[in-house]
Amino acid sequence: MTDSQERPLHELLSHSLVDIYVGASSIRFPLHEKLLCARSPFFQKIFHSSSSPFSTPRSTSKSPSKSKSFALPDDDADAFTAFVGWLYGGSISTPRSEADLGGLFELYLMGEKWAVKALCGETLERVRDWYRESDTYPGLRRVQYIYANTSPESPMRRMLVSATARMLVTKDPDAEQPIPMHWDKALRKNGQLAVDLIRMVQEWRIEETKVPDARRGDVVGDVKKQGLGDAIEAKVDGEVEEAMKKGEIDDTLVNGDDEDSEEEVANSEDIQGEQGLLPNGVKTEDED
């Protein structure tokens, strides 16, 4: 942090102003030049670097200097308004609903683009506070938006990835959808996101004893619940049922004929009686 960034606000409110035009409608924001440049290396370079069109040798004439202005046509005017509020007030409003996070993400991206670390840090904390206090996790569209506009080293991206990883790891495996359908589709399409989630879990340094080891039979899922034999039997039954539906197997070969089965049972009982195969102490009617 430079000396100018540490200076109090009143020392940076010079008479020199710059006009920043934001958005497609070119909304004008007159700002104190010294304050803006002290807080942002980006604007410092725009207005004061040797290559800047505004950095011309001081004229000896008494003619008024050319006014300084800069356009940001691709930026959001509402987010820039929040930036101005932070620039002069030093704070960011706490979001009241999930919808308010959109403006905070825009503000954060401005901070990264303009190299305003203090703004990025403050915005990140407000987003973190919202998810913690609401006991919720980042939505897919929020994560995708940050992914599309940040680098892998972005603190905001890493925070969202870590929160998402926790959501997936702690999800009840017995739930109807352990992985929400929209997340499932996104992870199949975005391999980098899936890789980042795995890397984040690795960074947690979870103790090995707390992680199931399939080599020792600590398998989580249907095989553990049913037992290996039951799992195999269930799989076979499913395949047989599917083949019966397709007509590939005659159901009488599997289920048998009920009438024949009853007759066979009756005949079997008669044979057992004739051959003296009934249990000891049990007599037939003829023996009475």
N, C-alpha and C positions, 0 to 999 in steps of 0.2 A: 504494500500500500504506500503510495507516494505521500509527500508532505502536504501537497495540495488537497488530497483526499481526506486527510485528517483535520484539516482546518474547519473551524465552526462555520455554520451556514452564513452568518451575517458578514463574514469576511469575503464570501464568494458572490455576494449580491452586488455586482458592479453595475455601472450605468450602461454598459455594452450589452445589447440584446441580440439574439438571433431568432429568426423565424423558421420553425419546422412545420412543413406541410405534410399531413398524414392522410393516407387512404386515397381511394379513387376520387373522392370529393375534395381533396386537398384542403382539409381543415387546418387552419393556421393556429400554431401554438407559439407565442412569443416567450422565450426563455432567457434567463441570464446566462450569457456565454461562459463566463468563468466557472459558474456552478456546473453547467452541463459538461464542460470539458474536464473539470476536476473529477467528476464521478464516472466518466466514461472515456476510456482510451480510444474508442471508436470515433467519438465526436472530437476528441482532442486532435486526432489525425486529420479529420475532415476540415477543421477550421485552422489548425496551427502547424501542420507538417509543412516541410519545404515544398512538397509537391501540391499542396492545396492552392486552389485559385484565389483563396483569400489571403494567402501569405505573400503579399507583395511588399516591396521596400516602402518604407514610410515616405509619403509624399511631402515635399517641402511647401506645397501649395496649401492655401487655406480652404480649398474646396472640401466639402463634406465627404467622408469616406463612404464607399459603397456598402449598402446594407448587406448583411450576411443572411443567407437562407439555404435550407436544404430540404429536399423532398423525400418522403418515405411512402411512395404510392402503394406498396404491397403490404403495409402494416395496418393493423386494426386501430381505429381511432379511439375506441373504448379502452383498449388495453393501454394505449399511449396515455390516455387520461389518467389511468391508474399509475403509470410510470411517473407522470408529472407529480401526482400526489405523493408518491414515495420520494421523489427528488427533493421536494420542499418540506415534506412532513416527516420523512424517515420511517414510515410504517406502511403496512399493507392491511387492508380490511380482511377480517376473517370471513370465509365463505359461509353463507347461511343455508345453502342447498347444494346438491351435486351439480346443478346447472351453473353455479357460480365458478366451478372449477375450470370451465372453459376459458374464462378471462384470465385466471391465474396461470394456466398453461401458456397462453399467449404472452403474458407478461414475462414468464420465465424464459421463453424463447427469445424475447427481445433482450433480456439480460445477457444471455449467452452470445447473441449476435453482436452486441455492443460491448462485450467484455466487462460487464458490471457485476463483479463477483458478489458484492454485498446484496444486490437486488436478487440474484439467483438464490443465494442462501436464505434470504427472508421469505421468498416465494415458496421455496421447497419446504420450509418449516410450516407454512400455512396449509399447504396441500397435505403434508404429513399429519398435521393436527386434525384436519377434517376426517381423514380415513380412520384415525385412531378414535376420535370422539364419537363418530357415527358407527363405529365397529363394522365398517364395510371395507371392501377391497376395490382396487381400480377396475373399471369396466374395460372391455376389450377395445372399444373405439378410442378410449383415452390412451391406452398403451400403444395402439397402432399409430395414433397421431404423433406421439412423442418419438416413436421409432422412426417415423418418416422425416423428422425434422431435427434429430440430434445425432451425435456421434456415440460410439459404444462407451466412451469414457464419461458421458454426461451423468452428473449426479442424479438428475431427475429420472433418467432412464433406468439407472441402477436401482433407485428406490422403488420404482414401479415393478421392475422385474423381481426384486426381492419379495415384495408384497404378494405378487401373483404366485410365486413359487410357494410361499407359505399357504396361500389359499388352496392350492392343488394338493400339497403334501398333507395338510390337516383335514382335507375333505373326507367325510365318512365314506369308506369304501362300500358300505352296504346301501348307500343312497341310490335312488333310482337312476341318477346320472352323476357318478363320481366326478367325471369331467364334463362340465356343461357343454352341450352340443356345439355352441358357437365357438367355444374355446378349442374343442376337438378339431373342428374344421380349420381354424386359424393356425393351430400348431402343425397340422399336416401340410399346410401351404407355406408357412413361414418357418423354414428350417432353422434360421438364425435365432429366432425367438426361442425355439425349443432348446437349442444348444445353450443359449444364455441362461435359461432356467436351470438346466443341469449344472452349469458352472456355478451358478449362485448357490445351489444346494451344496456343492462341494466346498464352497467358501465358508459354509456354516461350521465345518469341522465337527460333524456329528460323531460321537463315540461309536466305534465299531460294534460294541456290545448292544447298542440300541437299534442297530439296523439288521433286519432279518437276513439270514445267511442260507440261501437255497442249498448250498453244499452240505449243510447239516440238517436239512429237512425243514428249516424254518421258512416254509413257503406260505406266503399270504395269498388267499384266494380260495376258490372252490375245492382245490385238491386238499388243502389243509382241513377244511370244514367237513368234507365228506369222507376223507380217507382215499387213498389212491385207488383201491378196488372199486369203491362206490363211484368215483369220478369216471373210471374207465367204463363201468357198467352203464352209467348215465349216458356217456358218449355213444356207446354201442346201441342202446335203446333208441336214442335219437336218430341215429343213422338208419336203423331198421324201420322206424316209423316213417321217416322221410321216403324210404324206398317203397313202402306199402302205399303211400299216397300217390306215388308216381306209377303204381301198378307193376313195379319191377319184382315184387314178391307177393305171392298169394297169402292173404291174411290167415287162411286156414292152416297154412304150414307153420305159422307162428302161434296163433291163438287156439287152433284146433277146432273141431266141431263139437259144440256143447252137448248135443244129444248123444253122439257116439261116446263122448267122454263119460257121461253118466252110465251108459250101458256097459262100457268097459269096466267101470268101477264096480258095478253090480256083479258082473261075471267074475271079477277078481275076488270079490267077497265069497261067492259060491265055491270057487276053486279052493280058496283057503280053508273053507269049512270042510269040504270033502277030503282034503289032504291032511286034515288034523293040524292045520297051521294056526288055529285060533290060540289066543293066549291061554296059559294054564289056568284051569278052574272055570273056563268059559265053555258051556255046553251048547250043542245045537239042539233044535227042537226035537229031533228024532231020538236024542239020548234021554229025554225026560221020561 
